[in-house]
Amino acid sequence: MARIPDAFIDDLLARSDIVEVVGARVPLKKQGREYSARCPFHDERSPSFTVSPTKQFYHCFGCGAHGTAISFLMNYDRMEFLDAMEELAKRVGMEVPRETAQRNADPEAQSLFNALEAAQRFFQKQLQQTPAATAYLDGRDVDASTRERFSIGYAPEGFSALKDALGTDARRLQLLEKAGMFSRNERGHVYDKFRHRIMFPIHDRRGRVIAFGGRVLSKDDSPKYLNSPETPLFHKGRELYGLWQVRQANQKITRLIVVEGYMDVVALFQHGIHEAVATLGTATTPDHAELLFRNAPDVYFCFDGDAAGRRAATRAMESVLPRMKDGRQAFFLFLPDGEDPDTIVRNEGADGFNTRLASATPLSQFFFDELSQDVQLHTLEGKGRLAERAKPYLAQIPDGAFGDLMRQRLTELTGVGARQASPQTHVPVQRAHAQSGANTTPKRSLVRSAITLLLQQPSLGLEAAIPYVFAGLRQPGVELLTELLDVVQMRPDISTGGLLELFAERDEAASLQKLASVSLPGDAASWQAEFDDVLAQLAKQTLQQRIDELMTRMREVGTSGMTPAEKDELRELQTRMRT
C-alpha cells in the first residue's frame, strides 16, 4: 500500500484550520486562546472539549478524545484515513500525492467495483420483472423506499442468467469471477453463484458495492443465506452489512444494534430503527468490534437465546473487552425461541423492540454470569476458579474506570485482590505528604518540562544546538525528547498536531496528548527563553553525570590508576561546570 509522505501531511495540517473543520460540525465558543464545546464524542452537560488553533489539535478532558483535523474527520464523519486526507486537501486546494491517488484508483480494483455495480443494477431490474420475488418482499412488509435504500434485487433461476447478461467478453467474465459472482465446478465450467435468491448488496464505507448476500425465497431451500466469497474487495471479518445505510440515516450515531441476518437489518429500518447492522455469516471479530465502537459509543448484540446464541455472545464479548475504553458500553439481548428481530419488530413495533433493548444485559453482568457457570461461588475452590478464569480477560481491558470497576467486582465476588485495596497502599501521594506534615514539593522533571514546551510550539526546538549535549543523560524521557527535536530539525514547519499525528500509533501517544493539552502561561518569547534554560540545565546535569563517573573511577583506582585522557577530561569538565 502506498504511503502518503510525511511532508505532505505536515503541509496539509499547517494549511488546514482545525477550528473551521470542527466548527462546521460542532458549535464552538471562544475562550481565551482556545475554543470550547460540549464533546461530540460523549454525552456531557458542561463543555470539556477544547480546540486549539495554535496547536492545531483537539482534546476532550472528559472522555480523552483527541487528535488533529484528520482524526476528527475520521471519528466524527466516520471517514477512512485516505478519505479524510482527500477531504482536507480539497478544502485547501491541495492534491493528494500522485502515488497515493494511483493506489486509491487502482485500475483492477476500479474494474471490480464497476463489475459489481453492474451486477447490482441487473439484480434490481430482475426484481421488478419477477412477481414471485416482489411478492416475497411484499409479504415481509418491505416497502419500495426500503428496497431502494438497500438496493435489494433478485438473482434469477438457472445457472447463467448473470453470466449471459454481463459476461459479454473474456475480460468481463474474469472480473465477475474474481469479484465472487461465479462458481466453477470440477470440470472447469463457470456458472452463476447466486440463483433464485433475494439479493442484498454489501457496501463498503464509501458506499461502493463490494459483495452480495443472497437469501432463499422458500424456507425449504438451503443454505438460508449465501454470501460472496473472500475477494480482493471483500473480507467478511472486517465488514458489517447495513453500516453504510446507518451512516446515511444518522448525523450522529449513538448506538449500533448487531443482528444476524440481512432481513433483520432491513425490517428494523422499515420500522424506524435506523441503527442496525449484521455480521456476514461469521462471529464477531476484533475488527468488527473496532469498527462498531469507531462508529458508536453503545453497541447492542442481538442473539438467539439458545446454546448457539450464547456461544456467539461469548465470542462477541471476547472481541469487545480489549476495546472497552471509558465511555463505551456493550449490551446483550437474547431473544425468545423462534423469534428474531424481524418478527419482533413486526409484531411489537419499534417501541416494543426498544423496550427489549432497554432491558438488555450489560457486558459486565454477562461477563461474570457466563464465567460463573458451573462454579460454586459459596466455596473457596469455586471463587478461585472464577478468579483464574476472569484474570486473562480483565488484563485485556484498557486502563480506566471500567477496568478498575470490573476488577473491583471480581474482588466482591471472590475476595481476590482485597489485600491490594488496603488504605495504607492506596493513599494518594499528595495526601500522604499532607499527613506526614511534609511541605516539600516533588522534584520537577526537566525532561517533562522540555517536552511540554516543545509541544506548545515545536519551532522552539529549532534553536537547539546539534549534537545535543544532554543526549547521553540517563533520565526517563531523554530519548523521546531527542527524537522530537530531530523531527523538528528535519521538518521545521511541523505543528503540534503534526507531531501528535506522527506519534499516534506509538506507546507514548497518550502521554504526549496530555502534555500537549496543557495550557501554559506566557507567549512564544517567554517559552523560548524557558526552553533554552531547560536544555542548558539538562546539559549541566549531563556534565555532572560524567564528572561523577570519573570521580567514582578515581576513588576506585586512585589518581595514578587513571589514564591521562581521563584526568584531562575531568579537569576540563570541572572547569566548564565552574564557568
C-alpha positions as CSV (number, residue, x, y, z in Angstrom):
1,M,0.0,0.0,0.0
2,A,1.4,3.4,-1.0
3,R,2.1,5.7,1.9
4,I,1.4,9.5,2.0
5,P,4.7,11.4,2.5
6,D,5.1,12.9,6.0
7,A,5.9,16.3,4.4
8,F,2.6,16.3,2.7
9,I,0.7,15.5,5.9
10,D,2.7,18.4,7.7
11,D,1.8,20.8,4.9
12,L,-1.8,19.8,4.8
13,L,-2.2,20.2,8.6
14,A,-0.4,23.5,8.5
15,R,-2.8,24.9,5.9
16,S,-5.9,23.4,7.4
17,D,-7.7,25.4,10.1
18,I,-8.9,22.9,12.7
19,V,-11.3,25.5,14.1
20,E,-13.1,25.7,10.8
21,V,-13.2,21.9,10.3
22,V,-14.6,21.3,13.8
23,G,-16.7,24.5,13.9
24,A,-18.6,23.4,10.8
25,R,-19.8,20.4,12.7
26,V,-19.8,21.4,16.4
27,P,-20.8,24.8,17.8
28,L,-17.6,26.3,19.3
29,K,-17.3,29.1,21.8
30,K,-14.1,31.2,22.1
31,Q,-12.4,31.0,25.5
32,G,-9.1,32.9,25.6
33,R,-6.7,31.4,23.1
34,E,-8.8,28.3,22.5
35,Y,-12.3,27.2,21.7
36,S,-14.6,25.0,23.7
37,A,-17.8,23.0,23.2
38,R,-19.6,20.0,24.6
39,C,-17.8,17.0,23.4
40,P,-19.3,15.4,20.2
41,F,-17.9,12.0,21.2
42,H,-19.7,11.5,24.5
43,D,-22.7,12.9,26.4
44,E,-21.9,15.8,28.8
45,R,-23.6,18.7,30.4
46,S,-20.7,21.2,30.7
47,P,-18.1,21.7,27.9
48,S,-14.8,19.9,28.4
49,F,-13.9,19.7,24.7
50,T,-11.3,22.2,23.5
51,V,-9.9,23.1,20.1
52,S,-6.6,24.9,19.9
53,P,-5.9,26.9,16.7
54,T,-2.2,27.4,17.6
55,K,-1.5,23.7,18.3
56,Q,-4.0,22.6,15.6
57,F,-5.5,19.8,17.7
58,Y,-8.5,19.0,19.8
59,H,-8.8,17.4,23.2
60,C,-11.6,16.3,25.5
61,F,-10.8,16.4,29.2
62,G,-13.9,14.2,29.8
63,C,-13.6,11.2,27.6
64,G,-10.0,11.7,26.4
65,A,-10.8,12.0,22.7
66,H,-8.1,13.9,20.9
67,G,-6.3,14.4,17.6
68,T,-5.9,16.5,14.6
69,A,-8.2,17.7,11.8
70,I,-7.5,14.3,10.1
71,S,-8.6,12.2,13.1
72,F,-11.6,14.5,13.8
73,L,-13.0,13.8,10.3
74,M,-12.3,10.1,10.8
75,N,-14.1,10.0,14.1
76,Y,-16.9,12.5,13.6
77,D,-17.7,12.0,9.9
78,R,-16.6,8.3,10.1
79,M,-14.2,8.6,7.2
80,E,-11.3,6.3,6.4
81,F,-7.8,7.9,6.7
82,L,-7.3,8.5,3.0
83,D,-10.8,9.9,2.6
84,A,-10.2,12.3,5.4
85,M,-6.9,13.4,3.7
86,E,-8.7,13.9,0.4
87,E,-11.5,16.0,2.2
88,L,-8.9,18.3,3.9
89,A,-6.8,18.6,0.7
90,K,-9.9,19.6,-1.3
91,R,-10.7,22.3,1.3
92,V,-7.3,24.0,0.9
93,G,-6.8,23.4,-2.8
94,M,-4.2,20.7,-2.5
95,E,-3.9,17.3,-4.2
96,V,-3.0,14.0,-2.5
97,P,0.3,12.8,-4.0
98,R,0.1,11.0,-7.2
99,E,1.3,7.6,-5.9
100,T,-1.5,7.7,-3.3
101,A,-4.1,8.7,-5.8
102,Q,-3.0,5.9,-8.0
103,R,-3.3,3.5,-5.1
104,N,-6.8,4.7,-4.4
105,A,-7.7,4.5,-8.1
106,D,-6.2,1.0,-8.7
107,P,-7.4,0.1,-12.2
108,E,-8.0,-3.5,-11.2
109,A,-10.0,-2.5,-8.1
110,Q,-12.0,0.0,-10.0
111,S,-12.9,-2.5,-12.7
112,L,-14.1,-4.9,-9.9
113,F,-16.2,-2.1,-8.4
114,N,-17.7,-1.4,-11.8
115,A,-18.5,-5.1,-12.4
116,L,-20.3,-5.4,-9.1
117,E,-22.2,-2.2,-9.7
118,A,-23.4,-3.6,-13.0
119,A,-24.4,-6.8,-11.2
120,Q,-26.4,-4.8,-8.7
121,R,-28.3,-3.0,-11.4
122,F,-29.0,-6.3,-13.1
123,F,-30.4,-7.8,-9.9
124,Q,-32.6,-4.7,-9.2
125,K,-34.0,-4.9,-12.7
126,Q,-34.8,-8.6,-12.3
127,L,-36.6,-7.9,-9.1
128,Q,-39.0,-5.6,-10.9
129,Q,-39.7,-8.2,-13.5
130,T,-40.2,-11.2,-11.2
131,P,-43.6,-11.3,-9.4
132,A,-42.6,-14.1,-7.1
133,A,-39.7,-12.0,-5.8
134,T,-41.7,-8.9,-5.3
135,A,-44.5,-10.9,-3.6
136,Y,-41.9,-12.3,-1.2
137,L,-40.8,-8.8,-0.2
138,D,-44.4,-7.6,0.0
139,G,-45.1,-10.5,2.4
140,R,-42.2,-9.3,4.6
141,D,-43.6,-5.8,4.6
142,V,-40.6,-4.4,2.8
143,D,-41.8,-1.2,1.0
144,A,-40.4,0.4,-2.1
145,S,-38.4,3.1,-0.3
146,T,-36.6,0.5,1.9
147,R,-35.9,-1.7,-1.2
148,E,-34.4,1.3,-2.9
149,R,-32.4,2.3,0.3
150,F,-30.8,-1.1,0.4
151,S,-30.7,-1.6,-3.4
152,I,-32.4,-5.0,-3.0
153,G,-32.6,-7.2,-6.1
154,Y,-33.2,-10.7,-7.3
155,A,-31.0,-13.3,-8.9
156,P,-33.0,-15.4,-11.4
157,E,-33.2,-19.2,-11.5
158,G,-30.9,-21.0,-13.8
159,F,-27.2,-21.2,-14.0
160,S,-26.3,-18.5,-16.5
161,A,-28.6,-15.5,-16.2
162,L,-26.0,-13.1,-14.8
163,K,-23.3,-14.7,-17.0
164,D,-25.3,-14.3,-20.1
165,A,-26.3,-10.7,-19.3
166,L,-22.9,-9.3,-18.2
167,G,-20.2,-11.8,-19.3
168,T,-20.1,-10.4,-22.8
169,D,-16.4,-11.0,-23.2
170,A,-13.5,-12.8,-21.6
171,R,-12.4,-9.8,-19.6
172,R,-15.9,-9.2,-18.1
173,L,-16.2,-12.9,-17.2
174,Q,-12.8,-12.8,-15.5
175,L,-13.7,-9.7,-13.5
176,L,-17.1,-11.1,-12.3
177,E,-15.5,-14.4,-11.3
178,K,-12.8,-12.6,-9.4
179,A,-15.5,-10.5,-7.7
180,G,-17.1,-13.7,-6.4
181,M,-20.2,-13.7,-8.7
182,F,-19.4,-17.1,-10.4
183,S,-18.6,-20.6,-9.2
184,R,-16.5,-23.2,-11.1
185,N,-17.1,-26.9,-11.0
186,E,-14.5,-29.7,-11.1
187,R,-14.6,-29.7,-14.9
188,G,-13.9,-26.0,-15.0
189,H,-17.4,-24.9,-16.1
190,V,-18.3,-21.4,-14.8
191,Y,-21.8,-20.7,-13.6
192,D,-23.8,-18.2,-11.6
193,K,-23.1,-18.4,-7.9
194,F,-26.4,-16.8,-6.8
195,R,-29.6,-18.3,-8.2
196,H,-33.2,-17.8,-7.2
197,R,-32.4,-15.6,-4.3
198,I,-33.3,-12.1,-3.0
199,M,-30.0,-10.2,-3.3
200,F,-28.6,-7.7,-0.8
201,P,-25.6,-5.7,-1.9
202,I,-22.9,-5.2,0.7
203,H,-21.4,-1.7,0.6
204,D,-18.0,-0.5,1.9
205,R,-17.6,2.6,3.9
206,R,-17.7,4.8,0.8
207,G,-20.9,3.3,-0.4
208,R,-19.4,1.1,-3.1
209,V,-20.7,-2.4,-3.7
210,I,-18.1,-4.9,-2.7
211,A,-20.1,-8.2,-2.3
212,F,-23.6,-9.7,-2.1
213,G,-25.6,-11.7,0.2
214,G,-28.4,-13.9,-1.1
215,R,-31.5,-15.2,0.8
216,V,-33.7,-18.0,-0.3
217,L,-37.4,-17.3,-1.0
218,S,-38.6,-20.6,0.4
219,K,-37.8,-21.8,3.9
220,D,-37.3,-25.3,2.4
221,D,-34.3,-24.3,0.4
222,S,-30.8,-24.1,1.8
223,P,-28.5,-22.6,2.7
224,K,-30.8,-19.8,4.0
225,Y,-28.1,-17.2,3.4
226,L,-25.3,-17.3,0.9
227,N,-22.5,-14.7,0.9
228,S,-19.9,-13.7,-1.6
229,P,-16.5,-15.5,-1.0
230,E,-13.5,-13.5,0.1
231,T,-12.2,-11.4,-2.7
232,P,-9.7,-8.5,-3.2
233,L,-12.5,-6.1,-2.2
234,F,-14.4,-8.2,0.4
235,H,-13.2,-9.6,3.7
236,K,-16.2,-10.7,5.7
237,G,-14.4,-10.4,9.1
238,R,-14.0,-6.6,8.5
239,E,-17.3,-5.6,7.1
240,L,-20.8,-5.0,8.5
241,Y,-23.9,-5.2,6.4
242,G,-26.0,-2.0,6.7
243,L,-23.3,0.2,8.1
244,W,-23.3,2.4,5.0
245,Q,-27.1,2.9,5.4
246,V,-26.8,3.6,9.1
247,R,-24.3,6.4,8.3
248,Q,-26.5,7.9,5.7
249,A,-29.5,7.9,8.0
250,N,-27.9,9.3,11.2
251,Q,-25.9,12.5,11.5
252,K,-24.7,11.3,14.9
253,I,-24.8,7.5,15.7
254,T,-25.5,7.0,19.4
255,R,-25.9,3.2,19.2
256,L,-25.5,0.2,16.9
257,I,-27.5,-2.9,17.1
258,V,-25.8,-6.1,15.8
259,V,-28.2,-8.7,14.4
260,E,-27.6,-11.9,12.5
261,G,-29.5,-11.5,9.2
262,Y,-29.9,-9.1,6.3
263,M,-33.7,-9.2,6.7
264,D,-33.4,-8.3,10.4
265,V,-31.5,-5.1,9.4
266,V,-34.0,-4.3,6.7
267,A,-37.0,-4.9,8.9
268,L,-35.7,-2.7,11.7
269,F,-35.0,0.1,9.2
270,Q,-38.5,-0.4,7.8
271,H,-39.9,0.2,11.3
272,G,-37.8,3.3,12.0
273,I,-34.9,1.8,13.9
274,H,-32.0,3.1,11.8
275,E,-29.0,1.7,13.7
276,A,-29.0,-2.0,12.8
277,V,-26.1,-3.8,11.2
278,A,-25.3,-7.5,10.7
279,T,-22.1,-9.6,10.6
280,L,-21.7,-11.5,7.4
281,G,-22.1,-15.2,8.3
282,T,-19.2,-15.1,10.8
283,A,-18.8,-14.5,14.5
284,T,-18.0,-11.0,15.8
285,T,-14.3,-10.4,15.1
286,P,-11.9,-7.9,16.8
287,D,-12.1,-5.9,13.5
288,H,-15.9,-5.9,13.8
289,A,-15.6,-4.7,17.4
290,E,-13.2,-1.9,16.5
291,L,-15.4,-0.8,13.6
292,L,-18.5,-0.8,15.8
293,F,-17.0,1.3,18.5
294,R,-15.4,3.7,16.0
295,N,-19.0,4.5,14.9
296,A,-21.0,4.5,18.1
297,P,-20.3,4.5,21.9
298,D,-23.1,2.0,22.7
299,V,-23.3,-1.5,21.0
300,Y,-26.2,-3.9,21.4
301,F,-25.7,-7.5,20.4
302,C,-28.9,-9.4,19.5
303,F,-28.7,-13.2,19.6
304,D,-31.0,-16.2,19.9
305,G,-31.4,-17.4,23.4
306,D,-30.2,-21.0,22.5
307,A,-26.8,-22.5,23.1
308,A,-25.5,-21.3,19.7
309,G,-26.6,-17.7,20.6
310,R,-24.8,-17.9,23.9
311,R,-21.7,-19.1,22.1
312,A,-21.9,-16.2,19.6
313,A,-22.4,-13.8,22.5
314,T,-19.3,-15.1,24.2
315,R,-17.2,-14.6,21.1
316,A,-18.5,-11.1,20.8
317,M,-17.6,-10.5,24.5
318,E,-14.1,-11.7,23.9
319,S,-13.7,-9.3,20.9
320,V,-15.2,-6.3,22.7
321,L,-13.4,-6.5,26.1
322,P,-10.0,-5.3,24.8
323,R,-11.7,-2.3,23.2
324,M,-13.8,-1.2,26.3
325,K,-12.3,2.3,26.7
326,D,-14.1,4.5,29.2
327,G,-17.3,5.9,27.7
328,R,-18.0,2.8,25.7
329,Q,-20.9,0.4,26.6
330,A,-21.9,-3.1,25.3
331,F,-25.1,-4.9,25.9
332,F,-26.5,-8.4,25.1
333,L,-30.2,-9.1,24.2
334,F,-31.2,-12.7,24.0
335,L,-34.4,-13.3,22.0
336,P,-37.2,-15.9,22.8
337,D,-37.1,-19.2,21.0
338,G,-38.4,-18.9,17.4
339,E,-38.1,-15.1,17.4
340,D,-35.7,-12.8,15.6
341,P,-35.6,-9.0,15.3
342,D,-37.6,-9.2,12.1
343,T,-40.6,-11.0,13.7
344,I,-40.4,-9.0,17.0
345,V,-40.4,-5.6,15.3
346,R,-43.2,-6.6,13.0
347,N,-45.3,-7.9,16.0
348,E,-44.4,-5.3,18.6
349,G,-43.3,-2.3,16.6
350,A,-40.3,-0.1,17.3
351,D,-41.4,0.7,20.8
352,G,-41.6,-2.9,21.7
353,F,-38.2,-3.7,20.3
354,N,-36.7,-0.6,22.1
355,T,-38.3,-1.8,25.3
356,R,-36.4,-5.1,25.0
357,L,-33.2,-3.2,24.3
358,A,-33.7,-1.2,27.4
359,S,-33.6,-4.4,29.5
360,A,-30.6,-5.9,27.7
361,T,-27.9,-7.4,29.8
362,P,-24.8,-5.1,30.3
363,L,-21.4,-6.6,29.3
364,S,-20.2,-6.6,32.9
365,Q,-23.1,-8.7,34.1
366,F,-22.9,-11.1,31.1
367,F,-19.2,-11.5,31.7
368,F,-19.5,-12.6,35.3
369,D,-22.7,-14.7,34.7
370,E,-21.0,-16.5,31.8
371,L,-17.8,-17.2,33.7
372,S,-19.6,-18.3,36.8
373,Q,-21.4,-21.1,35.1
374,D,-20.7,-24.5,36.8
375,V,-18.8,-22.6,39.5
376,Q,-19.9,-22.9,43.2
377,L,-19.2,-19.4,44.4
378,H,-20.0,-20.4,48.0
379,T,-16.8,-22.4,48.1
380,L,-13.2,-21.2,48.2
381,E,-12.5,-23.5,45.3
382,G,-15.2,-22.0,43.2
383,K,-14.1,-18.5,43.9
384,G,-10.6,-19.4,42.9
385,R,-11.8,-20.9,39.7
386,L,-13.8,-17.8,38.8
387,A,-10.8,-15.6,39.6
388,E,-8.5,-17.6,37.4
389,R,-11.0,-17.6,34.5
390,A,-11.5,-13.8,34.8
391,K,-7.9,-12.6,35.1
392,P,-6.8,-13.2,31.5
393,Y,-9.9,-11.3,30.2
394,L,-9.6,-8.4,32.7
395,A,-6.0,-8.0,31.8
396,Q,-7.1,-7.1,28.3
397,I,-9.3,-4.2,29.3
398,P,-7.7,-0.8,28.7
399,D,-6.7,1.2,31.7
400,G,-9.5,3.3,33.1
401,A,-12.6,3.4,35.3
402,F,-14.3,0.4,33.6
403,G,-11.3,-1.9,34.1
404,D,-11.0,-0.8,37.7
405,L,-14.7,-1.4,38.4
406,M,-14.5,-4.9,36.7
407,R,-11.6,-5.9,39.0
408,Q,-13.4,-4.4,41.9
409,R,-16.4,-6.6,41.1
410,L,-14.2,-9.7,40.9
411,T,-12.9,-8.8,44.4
412,E,-16.5,-8.6,45.6
413,L,-17.4,-12.0,44.2
414,T,-14.2,-13.8,45.2
415,G,-12.2,-11.8,47.6
416,V,-9.2,-12.0,45.3
417,G,-7.3,-8.7,45.2
418,A,-8.8,-7.4,48.5
419,R,-5.3,-7.2,50.0
420,Q,-4.3,-4.7,47.4
421,A,-7.1,-2.4,48.4
422,S,-5.9,-1.7,51.9
423,P,-5.9,2.0,52.8
424,Q,-2.2,2.1,53.5
425,T,-1.3,1.1,50.0
426,H,-3.7,3.4,48.2
427,V,-3.1,6.7,49.9
428,P,-2.6,9.3,47.2
429,V,0.8,10.8,47.0
430,Q,-0.4,14.3,47.8
431,R,-2.4,13.2,50.8
432,A,0.5,11.1,52.1
433,H,2.6,14.3,52.1
434,A,-0.1,16.2,53.9
435,Q,-0.5,13.6,56.6
436,S,3.2,13.4,57.3
437,G,3.4,17.2,57.5
438,A,5.9,17.4,54.7
439,N,5.7,20.7,52.8
440,T,8.3,19.9,50.2
441,T,7.1,19.6,46.6
442,P,8.1,16.8,44.2
443,K,11.2,17.5,42.2
444,R,10.3,18.9,38.8
445,S,11.2,16.8,35.8
446,L,13.2,19.0,33.4
447,V,12.7,16.5,30.6
448,R,8.9,16.6,31.0
449,S,9.1,20.4,31.0
450,A,11.1,20.5,27.8
451,I,8.7,18.1,26.0
452,T,5.7,20.1,27.3
453,L,7.2,23.4,26.0
454,L,8.1,21.8,22.7
455,L,4.6,20.5,22.2
456,Q,3.2,24.0,22.8
457,Q,5.3,25.3,19.9
458,P,7.5,22.9,18.0
459,S,9.6,25.7,16.5
460,L,11.2,26.2,19.9
461,G,13.4,23.2,19.1
462,L,15.0,24.9,16.1
463,E,17.3,26.8,18.4
464,A,18.7,23.6,20.0
465,A,22.4,23.1,19.2
466,I,23.3,19.9,17.5
467,P,24.7,17.5,18.7
468,Y,22.5,17.7,21.9
469,V,24.8,17.7,24.9
470,F,22.1,16.1,27.0
471,A,21.5,13.1,24.7
472,G,23.6,10.8,26.9
473,L,21.8,11.8,30.1
474,R,20.4,8.7,31.9
475,Q,16.9,10.0,32.7
476,P,13.4,8.8,31.6
477,G,12.2,10.6,28.5
478,V,15.5,11.8,27.2
479,E,15.4,9.5,24.1
480,L,11.8,10.8,23.4
481,L,12.9,14.4,23.7
482,T,15.9,13.9,21.3
483,E,13.6,12.1,18.9
484,L,11.1,15.0,19.0
485,L,13.9,17.5,18.4
486,D,15.2,15.5,15.5
487,V,11.7,15.6,13.9
488,V,11.5,19.4,14.4
489,Q,15.0,19.9,12.9
490,M,14.1,17.8,9.8
491,R,10.6,19.3,9.5
492,P,10.8,23.0,10.7
493,D,7.2,23.8,9.8
494,I,5.6,20.9,11.7
495,S,2.8,21.8,14.1
496,T,1.7,20.4,17.4
497,G,-0.9,18.4,15.6
498,G,1.6,17.1,13.1
499,L,3.9,15.9,15.9
500,L,1.0,14.2,17.6
501,E,-0.1,12.6,14.3
502,L,3.4,11.2,13.8
503,F,3.3,9.5,17.2
504,A,-0.4,8.5,17.0
505,E,0.4,4.7,16.9
506,R,3.2,4.8,19.4
507,D,3.1,3.8,23.1
508,E,4.0,7.4,24.0
509,A,0.9,8.9,22.2
510,A,-1.3,9.2,25.3
511,S,1.4,10.9,27.3
512,L,2.2,13.3,24.5
513,Q,-1.5,14.2,24.1
514,K,-1.8,15.0,27.8
515,L,1.3,17.2,27.7
516,A,0.1,18.9,24.6
517,S,-3.2,19.7,26.2
518,V,-1.5,21.7,29.0
519,S,-2.2,25.4,28.8
520,L,1.0,27.3,29.7
521,P,1.1,31.0,30.6
522,G,3.2,33.4,28.6
523,D,4.0,33.8,25.0
524,A,6.4,32.4,22.3
525,A,9.3,34.6,23.5
526,S,9.0,33.5,27.2
527,W,8.6,29.9,26.1
528,Q,11.7,30.1,24.0
529,A,13.7,31.5,27.0
530,E,12.4,28.9,29.3
531,F,13.0,26.1,26.8
532,D,16.6,27.2,26.2
533,D,17.1,27.3,30.0
534,V,15.7,23.8,30.5
535,L,18.1,22.5,27.8
536,A,21.0,24.3,29.5
537,Q,20.1,22.7,32.8
538,L,19.9,19.3,31.2
539,A,23.3,19.8,29.6
540,K,24.7,20.8,33.0
541,Q,23.2,17.6,34.5
542,T,24.9,15.6,31.7
543,L,28.3,17.1,32.5
544,Q,27.8,16.4,36.2
545,Q,26.8,12.8,35.4
546,R,30.2,12.4,33.6
547,I,32.1,14.1,36.4
548,D,30.5,11.7,38.9
549,E,31.5,8.8,36.8
550,L,35.1,10.0,36.6
551,M,35.2,10.8,40.3
552,T,34.0,7.3,41.1
553,R,36.7,5.9,38.8
554,M,39.3,7.9,40.7
555,R,38.1,6.7,44.1
556,E,38.3,3.1,42.8
557,V,41.8,3.2,41.2
558,G,43.3,6.3,42.6
559,T,44.7,9.2,40.6
560,S,47.7,7.1,39.5
561,G,45.3,4.5,38.1
562,M,43.5,6.9,35.8
563,T,44.6,7.4,32.2
564,P,46.0,10.8,31.1
565,A,42.9,11.3,28.9
566,E,40.5,10.7,31.9
567,K,42.4,13.2,34.0
568,D,42.3,15.8,31.3
569,E,38.6,15.2,30.7
570,L,37.9,15.5,34.4
571,R,39.8,18.8,34.7
572,E,38.0,20.2,31.6
573,L,34.6,19.2,32.8
574,Q,35.1,20.7,36.2
575,T,36.3,24.0,34.6
576,R,33.2,24.1,32.3
577,M,31.0,23.5,35.3
578,R,32.6,26.4,37.2
579,T,32.1,28.7,34.3
